[in-house]
């Protein structure tokens, strides 16, 4: 009885101590946020240099050797313990500072997209590279690291307690890097995850995303002289084209929210040779993960039929697969308050001229550059947007929330040369700093008041229901050479 009584006393004391550590006066919270923001502003030139180096590196998925190393070095210099090459991905990393609860993680990305060689000119101008930061991940990774360092500083100064983690997430663009991190269990002991993404406006993400499954379909035939002896050949390219034709006809018979895209990555080398090898790369998307799986199976059947009809052999390799985004309203409301305090981006006279010039290249109606100054109101929309993200898998493992900031001229679409150009200017850096401040301020709220964490976890459990997470890409290892 005496031992039980002592245990209750110790448990109660520890619990109260933990709760007290996570509840700080409002004046102190304001002071912490002001201190973090001031520090971020003083380091803007330093973080601009890092972001622009990654923009210049323009390394594609799983090949971000220099970019990942730069972010790791920055975190190590700030006092983080860094583990590199986690979850079977050489360019992934986990950086940790502090100990105990809560454990808050911030995601960082840094991969570029192939085929987007562009300078920071408002006119289309090649930079002579094979890739470009057409989705702004050079900003994503830098802002996340910057925010994490400010939280680390507060922990080091004993103003807050707990653990801050920065996860370096490679190959978001089709490689599903975070899916492998999730499968490796790196988020199992994390309380909450924060993230953000470059955009042409400022707002907290309360729109879901499309689940996605992708694969490369490879056909093997027989080569022959296309004029002298075509009857002896069996064209792998014919098989690819037959598959594409069947999938395109299938579009009439899939749910209207479905998105299917493909590119022929290898169609032969010379017109006078019957191609004995051809490859086509497919994405299948839908708001519901179960529908993605069933539609993808029909695409596989089209590939099998194409091989049968052309007397070729077919094999396919799963490249990526991601869940939709599980939303968390309570966390979004908290982040929205901080984003509204930070505010949007104000352009200089020169930046206004840049914005007008780059907008002149748009072939569609676009918002005025002044939209970058505004913060969009928080609106709940569980319908999926047009894109996919491997953050979706993280969101089914731990409560997750993110925002977007105006790093591009309003109206600029992601995955465009205009996004690359804007991303190489101070317009992008201003938006990046908005993200860094909002992330750090939101993290401060979470470290200083445990109720936010409790409410978010309750909402997460209710939204997830009885679903048991399973990756859409199965048990395959990271496709480290998928960009080759």
ABEGO torsion letter per residue (X at the ends): XAAAAAAAAAAAAAAAAAAAAABBBAAAAAAAAAAAAAAAAAAAAAAAAAAAAAAAAGBBBGABAAAAAAAAAAAAAAGBBBBBGBGGBAABBBBBBEBEOBBBBBBBBABBBBGBBBBABABBBBAGBABBBAAGAAAAAAAAAAAAAAAAAAAAAGABBEBBBBBBBBGABGAGAAAAAAAAGAAAABABBBBBBBBABBBBBABBBBBBBBBBBBBBBBBBBAAABAAABBBAAAAAAAAAAAAAAAAAABBAABBBBBBBABAEABAABBBABBBBBBBBBBABAAAAAAAAAAAAAAAAAAAAAAGBBBBBBBABBBBBBBBBAAAAAAAAAAAAAAEBBBBBAAAAAAAAAAAAABABBBBBAAAAABBBBBBBBABBBABBBAAAAAAAABBBBBBBBBABBBGBBBGBAAAAAAAABAAAAAAAAAAAAAAAAAAAAAAABAAAAAAAAAAAAAAAEABBBBBAAEABBBBAAAAX
